């Protein structure tokens, strides 16, 4: 649970910025998006394999350049 305590002289805008930064760091929005719709295990496996393939292609292209 993300919680931000507002100081006596702190503006709402500053507190909101700190809250948004905390939410990003904790990955709360990413987790909510991931859980928004049910994904069957087969779809999860396909997405994971596709991500692995993209990463390996990216790394191999990087190795060729440098």
Secondary structure, DSSP 8 states (H G I E B T S, - for coil): -------TT--HHHHHHHHHHHHHHHTHHHHHHHTSS---HHHHHHHHHHHHHHHHHHHHHHHHH-
